[in-house]
Amino acid sequence: MAIIITDECINCGACEPECPNNAIYEAGVDWAISDGNTVTGVYTLLDGSVVDAAAKYAAISNEVYYIVPDKCTECIGFHEEPQCAAVCPVDCCVPDPDHRESETELLERKERLHL
């Protein structure tokens, strides 16, 4: 499952540089699948839609840092635990109940994001 950042976030920014997938964005910043990786061309999102990896999408939150579920792998294949949760001083990086995925699915996403 992906990780979400709750409304308790204090916008300290500690989580953003720890993410190996560049899935964490500052509030109000638009995102793209290709941000911070080498993915180009078409990419299939969690909902099955096929998009241009470089296409920009509106920020998921305009209030607090946020995590793009289509880029989050819970640090599977990189670390023993999600690094955002490990460094968060207010424990607001928690599992997202709306995006439950197996370890296999998360590893497959990691491989697609890190060509």
C-alpha positions in Angstrom: 0.0 0.0 0.0 1.2 3.5 -0.6 1.9 5.9 2.2 -0.1 9.1 2.8 0.8 12.3 4.7 -2.0 13.3 7.1 -3.3 16.8 7.9 -1.1 16.7 11.0 1.9 17.5 8.8 3.9 20.5 9.9 5.5 21.0 6.5 9.0 20.5 7.8 10.1 18.9 4.6 12.2 16.1 6.3 10.4 13.4 4.2 10.9 14.8 0.7 14.7 14.2 0.3 14.4 10.7 1.9 12.1 9.3 -0.8 14.0 7.1 -3.3 11.1 7.4 -5.8 10.7 11.2 -5.7 7.1 10.6 -4.8 6.8 13.3 -2.1 6.0 16.9 -3.1 5.6 20.1 -1.3 2.1 21.4 -1.0 0.8 23.1 -4.1 3.6 21.7 -6.4 2.4 19.9 -9.6 3.8 16.4 -10.1 4.8 14.1 -13.0 5.7 10.4 -13.1 9.1 11.4 -14.7 10.1 13.8 -11.9 13.4 12.6 -10.5 13.8 9.4 -12.5 14.5 8.3 -16.1 11.0 7.2 -17.1 9.9 8.5 -20.5 7.1 7.8 -22.9 3.9 6.2 -21.8 3.3 5.0 -18.2 0.3 3.1 -16.8 -1.1 4.5 -13.6 -2.8 2.6 -10.7 -6.2 3.2 -12.2 -5.2 1.6 -15.5 -5.0 4.9 -17.5 -2.0 5.3 -19.8 -0.3 8.7 -19.6 2.7 10.5 -20.8 5.3 10.2 -18.0 6.3 13.8 -18.4 2.7 15.1 -18.2 2.2 17.4 -15.2 -0.7 16.9 -12.8 -2.2 19.2 -10.2 -1.0 19.0 -6.7 -2.8 16.4 -4.6 -2.7 18.8 -1.6 -2.3 22.6 -1.4 -2.0 22.5 2.4 0.7 19.9 3.3 3.3 17.8 1.7 1.8 14.9 -0.2 2.8 11.5 -1.7 1.8 10.4 -5.2 0.4 6.9 -4.8 1.5 6.0 -8.4 5.1 6.6 -7.4 5.2 5.3 -3.8 6.7 1.8 -3.2 6.8 2.1 0.6 10.6 2.0 0.0 10.3 -1.7 -0.9 13.5 -2.8 -2.6 15.4 0.2 -1.1 15.0 0.1 2.7 13.4 -2.0 5.5 10.8 0.6 6.2 9.2 3.7 4.6 11.8 6.4 5.0 9.3 9.2 5.1 7.7 7.6 8.2 11.1 7.0 9.8 12.1 10.7 9.7 8.7 12.3 10.3 8.9 14.2 13.6 5.1 14.1 14.0 4.3 10.6 12.7 2.0 11.8 10.0 3.3 9.4 7.2 1.0 6.4 7.5 -0.3 3.6 5.3 -2.9 4.7 2.8 -6.0 2.4 3.2 -7.2 3.4 -0.2 -4.1 2.0 -1.9 -3.4 -1.5 -0.7 -0.8 -3.4 -2.7 1.3 -6.5 -2.3 5.1 -6.5 -2.0 5.2 -8.0 -5.5 3.2 -5.1 -6.9 5.4 -2.5 -5.1 8.6 -4.2 -6.4 7.1 -4.1 -10.0 6.4 -0.4 -9.6 10.0 0.2 -8.3 11.3 -1.6 -11.5 9.1 0.6 -13.8 10.2 3.8 -12.0 13.9 3.0 -12.0 14.9 1.9 -15.5 
